[in-house]
Amino acid sequence: MKIGQLPNKGINFLKEVRVELKRVTWLTRKDIIKYTIFVIGLSLVVAAFLGGLDFFFNWLLNVFVI
């Protein structure tokens, strides 16, 4: 590839990106909020579960090892 072709290739790439972005089906604001709340809720559940396991195994080790 020649250096002189680089700006034209870059411009063509950006034009193709623009065309592809017009084809994307974007989520609605309501869907984004719903999925965000779901992910945060699931993260809290997983964090509580792992925290509970950590607490349980820490207690178990303190009872039997110390």
C-alpha positions as CSV (number, residue, x, y, z in Angstrom):
1,M,0.0,0.0,0.0
2,K,1.3,3.4,-0.9
3,I,1.3,6.2,1.6
4,G,-0.7,8.4,-0.7
5,Q,-3.6,6.0,-0.6
6,L,-3.8,6.0,3.2
7,P,-6.1,9.1,3.6
8,N,-8.5,7.8,0.9
9,K,-8.7,4.4,2.6
10,G,-9.3,6.0,5.9
11,I,-12.2,8.1,4.5
12,N,-13.7,5.0,2.8
13,F,-13.5,3.1,6.1
14,L,-15.3,5.8,7.9
15,K,-18.0,6.0,5.3
16,E,-18.5,2.2,5.5
17,V,-18.7,2.5,9.3
18,R,-21.4,5.1,9.0
19,V,-23.4,2.9,6.6
20,E,-23.1,-0.1,9.0
21,L,-24.2,2.0,12.0
22,K,-27.4,3.0,10.2
23,R,-28.2,-0.8,10.0
24,V,-27.8,-1.4,13.7
25,T,-31.0,-2.0,15.7
26,W,-30.5,0.1,18.8
27,L,-32.1,-0.7,22.2
28,T,-34.8,1.7,23.5
29,R,-34.2,3.7,26.7
30,K,-36.6,1.4,28.5
31,D,-34.7,-1.7,27.5
32,I,-31.4,-0.2,28.5
33,I,-32.7,0.7,32.0
34,K,-34.3,-2.8,32.4
35,Y,-31.1,-4.6,31.4
36,T,-29.0,-2.3,33.6
37,I,-31.2,-3.0,36.6
38,F,-31.0,-6.7,35.9
39,V,-27.2,-6.7,35.7
40,I,-26.8,-4.7,38.9
41,G,-29.3,-7.0,40.7
42,L,-27.5,-10.1,39.5
43,S,-24.2,-8.7,40.5
44,L,-25.5,-8.0,44.0
45,V,-26.8,-11.6,44.3
46,V,-23.5,-13.1,43.1
47,A,-21.6,-10.8,45.5
48,A,-23.8,-11.8,48.4
49,F,-23.4,-15.5,47.5
50,L,-19.6,-15.2,47.3
51,G,-19.5,-13.1,50.4
52,G,-21.5,-15.8,52.2
53,L,-19.2,-18.5,51.0
54,D,-16.2,-16.5,52.2
55,F,-17.7,-15.9,55.6
56,F,-18.7,-19.6,55.9
57,F,-15.2,-20.9,55.0
58,N,-13.5,-18.4,57.2
59,W,-15.7,-19.4,60.1
60,L,-15.1,-23.1,59.3
61,L,-11.3,-22.6,59.2
62,N,-11.4,-20.7,62.5
63,V,-13.4,-23.4,64.2
64,F,-11.3,-26.4,63.1
65,V,-7.8,-24.9,62.6
66,I,-7.4,-22.5,65.4
